[in-house]
Amino acid sequence: MQVAALQMVSGNSLQANLDTARQLLEQAAAQGAELAVLPEYFCLMGIKESDKLDMQETAGQGRVQDFLARSASELKLWIVGGTVPLGASHRQRVRNSSLVYAPSGQCVARYDKIHLFRFDNGQEQYDESRVIESGAAPVAFDLPSRDGHSYRVGLSICYDLRFPELYRALKADVLLVPSAFTWTTGQAHWEVLLRARAIENLAYVVAAAQGGVHENKRRTWGQSLVADPWGQILAQQAQGAAVVMAEVRADRLGAVRLQLPALTHGVL
């Protein structure tokens, strides 16, 4: 199964972001992708955190959700819509939600980001909990591929990457990590954490990232990649908008899990 991690440098214009996303999705489809993953905040990297509140959508309806459904149907792709700001229990909060669309255009899964990023090194300060309401449950879905195999696909978002227990709970063949890692934390930890999650779970990892300098002056790390169950990087892109393509192979999954049956050994 061909998979694509789509890297973007999203800005403050929703329409411009959707136009770029569509171009990348079309490129992925033309290259034979079955599954395409957009990055976190693909539809908006606002000037301020509260911009998410202004463009939040109700689950099941809205401009961004319509775009994702239409693109999946027209391009015959499984699309994971990075993250979309959806309404929360409080008007001054949103859910940072990853939505999965089947080639039919139907939304078949939704994951709300559980772990909310907080970082303060004296120069950079981030606290997603100011405007985001956390989710509570892991989510995975089944993807029947054209190669004749069905893959269990686990959802996660960015800062979730630092919590290995979430990934083990997903029991997935393919782990998705749409992200917007900062330059500082990405340079230090991005690749090693992604490869570790692949190795620990003997699973493919597809990580679609924001990568560049945004209109709000924030700099994201990029380095979108696909890693195999042995932790080997199959494809990678440093910075800028791009399609990162790689192949997920059921025989590779089976062989690695047979040789090293760590998933059957349980935990203390």
C-alpha positions, 0 to 999 in steps of 0.5 A, spaced: 500 500 500 502 506 497 502 512 503 503 519 503 505 524 508 504 531 506 508 536 508 506 544 508 507 551 511 500 553 513 499 560 513 493 564 516 489 564 509 484 558 510 483 558 502 490 558 501 491 552 505 486 548 502 488 550 495 495 547 497 492 541 501 488 540 494 495 540 490 499 535 494 493 531 495 492 531 487 500 529 487 499 523 492 493 520 488 497 521 481 503 517 484 499 511 486 497 513 494 491 510 497 492 513 504 494 521 504 496 524 511 495 532 512 499 535 517 496 538 524 493 545 523 494 544 515 488 548 515 490 554 519 496 556 523 493 563 526 497 569 528 494 568 535 492 561 538 485 564 539 484 564 531 482 557 532 476 559 536 474 563 530 474 558 525 471 552 529 466 547 526 461 543 528 462 536 527 459 533 521 459 540 517 463 546 515 468 548 510 474 544 512 470 538 513 466 539 506 473 540 503 476 533 506 470 529 504 470 532 497 477 531 496 477 523 498 471 522 494 474 525 487 481 523 488 479 516 491 483 517 497 483 515 504 485 522 507 487 523 514 485 531 515 491 533 519 487 536 525 481 540 524 478 545 530 471 542 532 467 545 537 468 543 544 464 543 551 466 550 552 465 556 547 472 558 549 475 551 547 476 547 541 477 540 540 484 539 536 481 533 531 484 528 526 478 526 521 479 520 517 475 520 510 474 514 506 474 514 498 467 514 498 467 521 502 464 518 508 468 520 515 469 514 518 474 516 524 475 521 529 480 522 534 481 528 539 488 530 541 489 527 548 496 530 550 496 538 550 503 541 548 506 545 553 513 548 553 517 554 556 524 555 555 524 562 557 524 564 549 519 560 547 512 559 550 506 554 548 500 552 552 495 548 548 490 548 554 489 555 553 484 554 547 484 546 546 480 541 550 483 534 550 480 528 548 480 522 552 480 515 548 485 512 543 482 511 536 484 506 530 480 504 524 481 498 519 483 500 512 482 495 506 487 496 501 487 494 494 493 490 495 488 485 498 490 486 506 487 490 511 491 494 515 489 497 522 491 504 522 492 508 529 491 515 530 495 520 534 497 528 533 504 531 535 505 531 542 502 525 543 508 522 540 512 523 547 507 518 550 509 510 548 503 507 552 498 510 547 501 507 541 501 500 544 494 501 546 492 502 539 495 495 537 496 498 530 500 496 523 500 503 521 501 509 526 499 516 523 503 522 527 500 529 523 504 534 527 507 541 527 513 540 532 517 546 533 524 547 531 527 547 537 523 540 540 523 537 533 531 538 532 532 535 538 527 529 539 523 528 532 526 523 528 528 519 534 521 518 537 518 516 531 523 511 530 522 509 537 514 508 536 515 504 530 520 499 533 516 499 539 510 497 536 513 493 530 509 498 526 509 503 520 509 510 522 507 516 517 509 522 520 506 528 516 509 535 519 509 542 518 515 544 515 518 552 515 517 559 517 510 561 517 506 567 517 506 568 524 513 567 525 513 561 528 518 556 525 516 548 525 521 543 524 518 539 518 522 532 516 516 529 514 517 521 514 515 514 513 519 509 517 518 501 517 517 496 523 524 496 524 525 503 525 528 504 518 526 511 514 523 509 507 522 517 505 523 524 508 523 531 506 526 536 510 523 543 509 517 546 505 511 543 502 512 536 499 509 529 498 513 524 502 511 517 499 513 510 501 510 503 501 507 499 507 508 492 506 504 486 509 509 481 508 514 486 511 510 487 517 509 479 518 516 478 517 519 483 523 513 480 528 515 473 527 522 474 527 521 479 534 515 477 537 515 482 542 508 484 541 506 477 544 510 478 550 506 483 554 508 488 560 510 488 567 
